[in-house]
Amino acid sequence: MSDVLVAEDLRKTYGDTAALSGVSLSVDAGEVFALVGPNGAGKTTLVRALTGTTDPDSGSVSVFGTDPESADRQRLGLLPQSFSPPARLTPRELVTYYAGLYADSRDPDEILAEVGLAPDDRTRYENLSGGQQRRTCVGTALVNDPDLLFLDEPTTGVDPAGRRALWRLVENLADRGTTVVLTTHYMAEAERLADRVGLLADGELAAVGSPADLVAEYGGPTRLVVETDDETESAASASASASADALAGDDFEVERTDAGLVVHGVAPEDIGRVVGVLDDRGVAYDALTWTEPDLEDVFLQLTGRSMAGRSAADGSEPSGEEIGATGESSGPAVAGGDR
């Protein structure tokens, strides 16, 4: 496969905020590439730099072998994170309008069917559900049948059913050979959709790779969480300690917590052996939960904080780069032909 998108050492600041700090990446033809990070990580600024809707302070971008300004508009599509079309227009009117901006565009009926809005194509945008509104927005970015499609936080604010519908749409586009670059702060979304993931934190790429490879390298071991019965606290503590010692002696890595025990590196076939040790030591437990590492664990390992934990700890609005990057968007900047 050939690279359709290459970025080298992109840097961008807003005042004292470094939105991008030397980001380099490449995306292959037909690949789904996900940029994952919390609010303020630099995702939207990076998308704007990649599509030529903002100029980086330094670094270079190549799209289909040329700079974004010279790239063929017919081959590109972009759905910004913030897209608020006229509320009184219908999906059919919106898709038809954007299709009219291109000399060669797809049939609006085909697009409305593809995004699942054919039954509701004459309902005003303001009366659609959140998921239907976002699918309408995606439809406006598909009118030119782009070879390279950018989707900035496509499922933010969408209910679970609507999110799954959008996931299926992206999967169908990928099956047709469309190259997709999407940003998200949903780890499950990236794990399901992406061939490769770039983990972005504080304007830097912490790691790039397939979800499976990243989890294998950075995710850590599996975890079996044993929630112990605390009705008789002293007895439970003593038996839990004895069990922890026994499990550790049986080559398991055991961690004591306020809720009970966490046994690391337990394969599915070893769960019964752990349970046997607990029973032998008379440990009463309320629940056993076995989990495999995921991209959230990878992000925590690489950055020292969780995706959700960062925004919760800050309690703040998105940084200047996110506000500046999204506040001006009123339509699909590339799909609509505006810059």
C-alpha positions as CSV (number, residue, x, y, z in Angstrom):
1,M,0.0,0.0,0.0
2,S,1.1,3.6,-0.6
3,D,0.9,6.5,1.8
4,V,-2.0,8.9,1.0
5,L,-1.2,11.2,4.0
6,V,2.2,12.0,5.5
7,A,2.9,14.6,8.3
8,E,6.4,15.4,9.5
9,D,7.2,17.3,12.7
10,L,4.0,19.4,12.9
11,R,4.1,22.1,15.5
12,K,1.4,24.6,16.5
13,T,0.9,26.9,19.4
14,Y,-2.0,29.1,20.6
15,G,-0.5,31.7,22.9
16,D,1.3,29.8,25.6
17,T,-0.4,26.5,24.7
18,A,1.5,24.0,22.6
19,A,-1.3,22.2,20.7
20,L,1.1,20.2,18.5
21,S,4.7,19.4,19.6
22,G,6.4,17.6,16.7
23,V,3.8,15.2,15.4
24,S,4.8,12.8,12.6
25,L,2.6,10.1,11.1
26,S,1.6,8.4,7.8
27,V,-1.7,6.8,6.7
28,D,-1.9,4.1,4.0
29,A,-4.4,3.9,1.3
30,G,-7.5,2.1,2.4
31,E,-6.6,2.3,6.1
32,V,-8.7,3.4,9.0
33,F,-6.5,5.5,11.3
34,A,-7.8,6.7,14.6
35,L,-6.3,9.6,16.6
36,V,-7.2,9.0,20.2
37,G,-6.9,11.4,23.1
38,P,-8.8,13.4,25.7
39,N,-10.1,16.9,25.1
40,G,-7.2,19.3,24.7
41,A,-4.8,16.6,23.4
42,G,-4.5,18.3,20.0
43,K,-6.7,16.1,17.9
44,T,-8.7,18.8,16.2
45,T,-5.7,21.0,15.6
46,L,-3.9,18.1,14.0
47,V,-6.9,17.3,11.7
48,R,-7.0,21.0,10.7
49,A,-3.3,20.9,9.9
50,L,-3.7,17.7,7.9
51,T,-6.5,19.1,5.8
52,G,-5.0,22.6,5.3
53,T,-7.7,24.4,7.2
54,T,-5.0,25.8,9.6
55,D,-1.3,26.4,9.0
56,P,1.1,24.7,11.4
57,D,3.9,26.9,12.8
58,S,6.4,24.4,11.3
59,G,6.5,21.0,9.7
60,S,5.0,19.6,6.5
61,V,2.0,17.7,5.3
62,S,1.6,15.7,2.1
63,V,-1.9,14.6,0.8
64,F,-1.8,12.4,-2.3
65,G,1.7,13.5,-2.9
66,T,1.1,17.2,-2.7
67,D,0.4,19.9,-0.1
68,P,-3.2,20.1,1.3
69,E,-3.8,23.4,-0.5
70,S,-3.1,21.8,-3.9
71,A,-4.9,18.5,-3.2
72,D,-7.8,17.6,-5.4
73,R,-11.0,18.7,-3.5
74,Q,-12.9,15.9,-5.2
75,R,-10.9,13.3,-3.4
76,L,-11.2,14.8,0.1
77,G,-14.0,14.9,2.6
78,L,-14.0,16.4,6.1
79,L,-16.7,16.4,8.8
80,P,-15.6,18.9,11.5
81,Q,-16.3,18.2,15.2
82,S,-18.6,21.2,15.3
83,F,-21.1,21.3,12.4
84,S,-24.3,23.1,12.9
85,P,-26.3,23.3,9.6
86,P,-29.5,25.4,9.3
87,A,-31.9,23.7,11.7
88,R,-35.0,24.1,9.5
89,L,-33.5,22.3,6.5
90,T,-34.1,18.6,6.0
91,P,-31.4,15.9,5.4
92,R,-32.4,15.8,1.8
93,E,-32.0,19.5,1.4
94,L,-28.7,19.5,3.1
95,V,-27.2,16.6,1.2
96,T,-28.6,18.0,-2.1
97,Y,-27.0,21.4,-1.3
98,Y,-23.6,20.0,-0.7
99,A,-23.8,17.7,-3.7
100,G,-24.5,20.8,-5.8
101,L,-21.0,22.2,-4.9
102,Y,-19.3,19.5,-7.0
103,A,-19.3,19.0,-10.7
104,D,-19.3,15.3,-10.1
105,S,-21.3,14.2,-7.1
106,R,-23.1,11.2,-5.8
107,D,-26.9,10.7,-6.0
108,P,-28.4,12.2,-2.8
109,D,-30.9,9.3,-2.6
110,E,-28.0,6.9,-2.5
111,I,-26.3,8.8,0.3
112,L,-29.4,9.1,2.4
113,A,-30.0,5.4,2.1
114,E,-26.3,4.7,3.0
115,V,-26.5,6.8,6.2
116,G,-29.8,5.3,7.1
117,L,-31.9,8.4,6.7
118,A,-34.1,7.6,3.7
119,P,-37.2,7.2,5.9
120,D,-36.6,10.5,7.7
121,D,-35.1,12.5,4.8
122,R,-37.9,15.2,4.9
123,T,-37.8,15.8,8.7
124,R,-36.2,19.1,9.7
125,Y,-32.7,18.8,11.1
126,E,-33.9,20.3,14.4
127,N,-36.4,17.5,14.9
128,L,-34.0,14.7,14.3
129,S,-32.4,12.7,17.1
130,G,-28.7,13.2,17.9
131,G,-27.7,10.1,16.0
132,Q,-29.7,11.1,13.0
133,Q,-28.3,14.6,13.0
134,R,-24.7,13.2,13.1
135,R,-25.5,10.8,10.3
136,T,-26.9,13.7,8.2
137,C,-23.6,15.5,8.8
138,V,-21.6,12.4,7.7
139,G,-23.8,12.3,4.6
140,T,-22.8,15.8,3.6
141,A,-19.2,14.7,3.7
142,L,-19.8,11.8,1.4
143,V,-21.4,13.7,-1.5
144,N,-18.1,13.8,-3.5
145,D,-17.3,10.1,-2.9
146,P,-14.0,11.0,-1.2
147,D,-10.9,8.8,-1.4
148,L,-9.7,10.2,2.0
149,L,-12.3,11.1,4.6
150,F,-11.6,12.9,7.9
151,L,-14.1,12.5,10.7
152,D,-13.5,14.6,13.8
153,E,-15.2,13.1,16.8
154,P,-18.0,11.6,14.7
155,T,-20.0,10.1,17.5
156,T,-19.6,12.6,20.3
157,G,-23.0,13.3,21.9
158,V,-24.6,10.4,20.0
159,D,-26.6,7.7,21.9
160,P,-25.4,4.1,21.9
161,A,-27.7,3.0,19.1
162,G,-26.7,5.9,16.9
163,R,-23.0,5.3,17.7
164,R,-23.3,1.7,16.5
165,A,-25.0,2.8,13.3
166,L,-22.2,5.2,12.6
167,W,-19.7,2.5,13.3
168,R,-21.3,0.3,10.7
169,L,-21.2,3.2,8.2
170,V,-17.5,3.7,8.7
171,E,-16.9,0.0,8.4
172,N,-18.8,-0.1,5.1
173,L,-16.8,2.9,3.8
174,A,-13.6,1.1,4.7
175,D,-14.8,-2.1,3.0
176,R,-15.2,0.0,-0.2
177,G,-11.6,1.2,0.0
178,T,-12.1,4.7,1.5
179,T,-9.2,5.8,3.6
180,V,-10.6,7.2,6.9
181,V,-8.9,9.3,9.5
182,L,-11.0,9.8,12.6
183,T,-10.5,11.3,16.0
184,T,-12.2,10.0,19.1
185,H,-11.9,9.8,22.9
186,Y,-13.8,6.6,22.9
187,M,-11.3,3.7,23.3
188,A,-13.9,1.1,22.2
189,E,-14.6,3.1,19.0
190,A,-10.9,3.1,18.1
191,E,-10.5,-0.6,19.0
192,R,-13.4,-1.6,16.8
193,L,-12.8,0.6,13.8
194,A,-9.1,1.3,13.4
195,D,-6.4,-0.6,11.6
196,R,-3.9,1.6,13.5
197,V,-4.2,4.0,16.4
198,G,-2.2,7.1,17.3
199,L,-2.4,7.9,21.0
200,L,-2.2,11.7,21.4
201,A,-1.5,13.4,24.7
202,D,-0.4,17.1,25.2
203,G,0.2,17.6,21.5
204,E,2.5,14.6,21.1
205,L,2.0,11.1,19.8
206,A,2.8,8.7,22.6
207,A,2.6,5.6,20.4
208,V,1.3,4.4,17.0
209,G,0.3,0.9,16.1
210,S,-2.6,-1.6,15.7
211,P,-4.8,-1.9,18.7
212,A,-3.7,-5.5,19.3
213,D,0.0,-4.6,19.0
214,L,-0.3,-1.6,21.4
215,V,-2.2,-3.7,23.9
216,A,0.3,-6.5,23.7
217,E,3.3,-4.2,24.1
218,Y,2.0,-1.7,26.7
219,G,-1.3,-3.0,28.1
220,G,0.1,-5.2,30.9
221,P,-1.3,-8.5,32.1
222,T,-4.8,-9.7,32.6
223,R,-6.5,-9.0,35.9
224,L,-8.8,-11.1,38.1
225,V,-10.4,-8.9,40.7
226,V,-11.7,-10.7,43.8
227,E,-14.1,-8.6,45.8
228,T,-14.0,-10.1,49.3
229,D,-16.9,-10.3,51.7
230,D,-16.2,-7.7,54.5
231,E,-19.0,-8.9,57.0
232,T,-16.3,-10.0,59.4
233,E,-13.5,-7.6,58.5
234,S,-10.7,-9.0,60.6
235,A,-11.4,-12.5,59.6
236,A,-11.7,-11.6,56.0
237,S,-8.5,-9.6,56.1
238,A,-6.6,-12.5,57.6
239,S,-8.0,-15.1,55.2
240,A,-7.4,-12.7,52.3
241,S,-3.8,-12.2,53.4
242,A,-3.3,-16.0,53.6
243,S,-4.8,-16.4,50.1
244,A,-2.6,-13.6,48.7
245,D,0.4,-15.4,50.2
246,A,-0.7,-18.7,48.8
247,L,-1.4,-17.3,45.3
248,A,1.9,-15.5,45.3
249,G,3.6,-18.8,46.2
250,D,1.8,-20.3,43.2
251,D,3.5,-17.9,40.8
252,F,0.7,-15.3,40.7
253,E,1.3,-11.6,41.1
254,V,-1.2,-10.5,43.8
255,E,-2.2,-7.0,44.9
256,R,-4.1,-6.3,48.1
257,T,-6.8,-3.5,47.7
258,D,-9.5,-2.1,50.0
259,A,-12.0,-4.2,48.1
260,G,-10.1,-7.4,48.1
261,L,-7.5,-8.9,45.8
262,V,-6.3,-8.3,42.3
263,V,-4.5,-11.2,40.7
264,H,-2.4,-10.3,37.7
265,G,-1.6,-12.4,34.7
266,V,-4.3,-15.0,35.2
267,A,-5.1,-16.9,32.0
268,P,-8.8,-18.0,31.5
269,E,-7.8,-21.6,32.2
270,D,-6.2,-20.6,35.5
271,I,-9.3,-18.9,37.0
272,G,-10.4,-22.3,38.5
273,R,-7.0,-22.7,40.2
274,V,-7.3,-19.3,41.8
275,V,-10.9,-20.0,43.0
276,G,-9.6,-23.3,44.5
277,V,-7.0,-21.5,46.6
278,L,-9.6,-19.0,47.8
279,D,-11.9,-21.9,48.8
280,D,-9.1,-23.8,50.5
281,R,-8.3,-20.7,52.6
282,G,-12.0,-20.0,53.4
283,V,-12.1,-16.7,51.7
284,A,-15.7,-15.5,51.1
285,Y,-16.0,-13.3,48.1
286,D,-18.9,-11.3,46.5
287,A,-17.7,-11.2,42.9
288,L,-14.9,-12.3,40.6
289,T,-14.2,-10.1,37.5
290,W,-11.7,-11.1,34.9
291,T,-10.5,-8.5,32.4
292,E,-8.0,-8.3,29.6
293,P,-6.0,-5.1,29.0
294,D,-7.3,-2.6,26.5
295,L,-6.3,0.7,24.9
296,E,-7.3,2.6,28.1
297,D,-4.6,0.6,30.0
298,V,-2.1,1.4,27.2
299,F,-2.9,5.1,27.5
300,L,-2.5,5.0,31.2
301,Q,0.8,3.1,31.0
302,L,2.2,5.6,28.4
303,T,0.9,8.9,29.8
304,G,0.5,8.1,33.5
305,R,-3.2,9.0,33.5
306,S,-6.5,7.7,32.2
307,M,-8.6,9.2,29.4
308,A,-11.4,10.0,31.8
309,G,-9.2,10.8,34.7
310,R,-7.6,13.8,33.1
311,S,-10.7,15.8,32.3
312,A,-12.2,14.9,35.7
313,A,-9.1,16.1,37.5
314,D,-8.9,19.3,35.6
315,G,-12.6,20.1,35.8
316,S,-11.9,22.6,33.0
317,E,-13.1,23.5,29.6
318,P,-11.2,22.3,26.5
319,S,-7.9,24.1,26.0
320,G,-7.5,27.0,23.6
321,E,-6.5,24.8,20.7
322,E,-9.8,22.9,20.9
323,I,-11.9,26.1,21.2
324,G,-10.0,27.9,18.5
325,A,-10.1,24.8,16.2
326,T,-13.8,24.2,16.4
327,G,-15.4,27.5,17.1
328,E,-15.4,28.7,13.5
329,S,-16.7,25.5,11.8
330,S,-20.2,25.8,10.4
331,G,-20.0,23.1,7.8
332,P,-17.9,20.4,6.3
333,A,-14.9,22.6,5.4
334,V,-13.5,20.3,2.7
335,A,-16.7,18.5,1.7
336,G,-18.4,21.8,1.3
337,G,-15.6,23.3,-0.7
338,D,-14.8,26.2,1.7
339,R,-11.5,26.8,3.4
